[in-house]
Amino acid sequence: MRKSMFHVTLGLLVAASIVAQAAGADVAKSPKPWLGVHVSLGNRNQAAALTQVVGALADLGINVIIGEINYGFEYQSHPELRSDRSVSKEQIAALVAECRKRQVRLIPQFQCLGHQSWSRNTFSLLTKYAQFDESPGQYPNNEGIYCRSWCPLHPDVNPIVFSLMDELLDAFEADALHVGMDEVFLIGEDSCPRCKGKDKAELFAKAVNDYHQHLVGEKKVEMLMWGDRLIDANTIKYGKWEASANGTARAIDLIPKDIIICDWHYEPRTAYESVPMFIEKGFRVWPASWKNPQAAQALIDYSRTQNHPRMLGHLNTTWGAVPLKDLANFEPLKLATATFK
């Protein structure tokens, strides 16, 4: 199995190196920083509220919105996976039109691999298709774990996930998709008949490469992902949340370099060593902060010292810290846009 995965990965890396060179050239020609905000977009109320504030965000200087929608869309290919009060295609069309009018790039996010549950609630993919669970029969009521994961080796999971991605790309008229991939703690579990005993870095890389092949290789769009599982917690002392302490970090050398890495850090530090690390590895990096203005300013200031075309700008996450209607008044967001003016 490992030999087979290596050959697949090697072929993808060779192909991706050509794409990465082109991507790097495009970045060099476009010095305008990416000033983004990440929001939850999983129900009708959130879609309506976000549409109303696009203009105010654009006036502030925001030029990219990441809308994390997951199962909150009225999917046609797999309607059984829709969550309650899912966003309609018509609502997304209205949001797309508003973003286009204000020259804001709108990118959907579909959370892949991890984050398939929250607290006692397991999300629809693993509820409807329990056979996809990376830890089948384990952790009743999700006690003792952070979030469930799907199995990256199950032969039937990707066709379903890819059909959902395709619907989002069509509805959002998107030229990119964010695949999540943060905080994956359950991978290579002994309870999984396919993944037991496998190298966790190779399993993680296989998942990344599968999504990349579909999105970049077949759909010809850009791919974004969170970067924490690619950071070695033994080398960069962020801790097990912002960095990987469970063996996935080596995947950084097994995946294509044209993936955009969203490198999130939410606490103030004197240095954020992962930013230059991702740049040196050949990735474009988009540092991301949250609700602490001091931490946001520290990450922005450190990132800007890199003075490199693959340092894209700044992304503010929200995670419920501010109502969507008040988004343009979110202090860390205002700080970021003012710093880059």
C-alpha angles and dihedrals in degrees: 000000000000092000090052093048090049093055092048090049093047092053091049092049093052091051092043094053089067091049091047092055090054091046091051090052091052091051092050090054093050110058095169107115121239106243106187145169127206116213139171111254102175103125142035095259092055092048092051093046093048092050089055094055101043091097093051091048091051091050088053091054103262111146102169131050122190109202112196103207105155108163093349096100129092093250116194098192093055110014089167088073097057115118123219117294092008118193114259126230088244091057091050090049090055091049092048091051092050092049092048091050091053095040094243117148111230117205123181121219125212112185109231133198100348134041092056092143141028123205107318093340117098112197125242102266094061092036094055095033106032090168089073093064115119089212104037115194093003131117104021111218086007091279116162096021137084101220136340123248133207120237112264091205100050105117095217102049101075097054089057095044092047092053089054091048090050092053091051093049090051096045094045092040080226131180092195142030131204112220099192107213096168127141096010102172099156108068131124090019121182089228092061111089092207102041102037111124095004123132107266094213090054092047091051092046091050090055092048092047093048091055092043092052091052099042104034100022100042108017095036095224131125122263127218129186140169113264107214097100089056094057117089109229089202091060103034109038101221097124130244096299102052091034137029121265094164102073104267099109096090087068087083088082094046102058135073118274097223090076112110109233117213101205107199125198123164105181129071115259136165091234138019100200095182091070095066089036092060091044092051090050089057101256129130106239129206109190114215132202134180136205104323108094093198091053092046092052092047092052093045093049093047093046093051091056087068089071091193130140090232091060096090106190130265137316122200117205120202110189094184095310092123133025112249091240089061096043096114089058095051103128099219090049093051090047092053096048092046092050093054096047 
